[in-house]
Amino acid sequence: MATERYSFSLTTFSPSGKLVQIEYALAAVAAGAPAVGIKAKDGVVLATEKKHKSILVEEHSIIKVEMITDHIGMVYSGMGPDYRLLVRQARKVAQQYYRTYLEPIPTPQLVQRLAAIMQEYTQSGGVRPFGVSLLICGWDLDRPYLFQCDPSGAYFPWKATAMGKNFINGKTFLEKRYNEDLELDDAVHTAILTLKESFEGQMSSDNIEIGICNSQGFRRLTPAEVQDYLANIA
Amino acid sequence: MVYPVHPDYTTITSVYNADYVKSILAYNGGSVVAMKGKNCVAIATDLRFGVQAQTITTDFERVFEVGPHLYIGLPGLVTDTQTVLQRLKFRIKMYEMREGRKVKPRTLMAMVQNLLYERRFGPYFVEPVIAGLDPVTKDPYICALDLIGCPCEPADFVVSGTSSESLYGMCETTWREDLEPDDLFECIGQSLINAFDRDALSGWGAVVHVIEEDKVTTRHIKSRMD
């Protein structure tokens, strides 16, 4: 790793007190594909756009909404390769926790550890910050969780949020549409509508991906299930 | 002098003239027992601290409180009793600060297991016993581990220390399911005392903690003082 050669950090303060590398990383996130997360009474939904640059791309081989443990799932906006690394590390962290405590990792604990890793890359020698923001959903101790992790290492608990392209519009939309009594089905519906706000073209089960997390654990919706929800929107 | 890994191996540990050939786990002596009752658990320890044949103090408790309804007994080599307790308390406090919740009994077992196995090839000479109630469900929990962290979570009782064999016999005959706290106290107290009375290296009185949902009762029992 480059840390062996560089002993100094590449992320340094500007005169105005900002860490420009992190600002640029956030710009990379804002240019990425939209992702939405909504917390319902009985679960959490994660949704993302999965647009491909060419019709020759094999859509179902690329998975964006990933499982970290039985009860925790994750999605991102930003750079795919950086995301893959964080998925791997998150899974490892979760399993290490289980080995030490014989207990599935609580979602806030996973988020804290993952955010600490992301922060390391803003202060270590020879590395750059991650170009992704993560949306992490989980269910433990009988309640749902939704967190966002930023390239800076900051993490935020959300009731509902949007990231990536057009995230401001997405958030405004959610502010109007969100209420505390949403059930998971309604939340999925709302998530799809939020994605639709910034979607160019026709939505189908091939170009969006949805994951849900409830008391039964985390799972991705099958294309058929996604199609059912989409049919209800039209 | 290198201590052997397996406690069944013997070594001459004393530098005094009257040498004894002993296992390291029997160097200081001491015994602990824990039992499950109806909505309660009890854990008991003897009070002897010695160096082979010589008794040094008669007020050495080897059972410690690590949570509101969570106790751990650490019979074995006393230096390791102290060190394992310190290192464990460190880990427990860090956990409670990070997670914002109290350690559950089974989680404590996992932490102790981890701590001991980290030293797999140069172990701590303690064989811990855990007794407690789950902080949320109040379910009773007991377990014992060997010196390299193998846990055993039975439904009735666990024993450890120099009089463990006698303890097995006493507990097996006196224990019944669903003993009320007062009966559990009698059962565990008598099991321990009659077991360590047949052991030269344990004894000099006992301390029993009975852990119930709303309180912990600690009693000191006077036994034959030899």
Contacts between the chains, C-beta under 8 A, distances in Angstrom:
chain1	res1	chain2	res2	distance
A	99	B	114	7.5
A	100	B	110	6.5
A	100	B	111	6.9
A	100	B	114	5.1
A	101	B	95	7.9
A	101	B	107	5.2
A	101	B	110	4.9
A	101	B	111	6.7
A	102	B	106	6.7
A	102	B	107	7.0
A	102	B	109	7.5
A	102	B	110	3.9
A	103	B	104	7.8
A	103	B	106	7.8
A	103	B	107	5.8
A	103	B	110	7.1
A	106	B	99	6.7
A	109	B	98	7.1
A	109	B	99	6.3
A	112	B	98	7.5
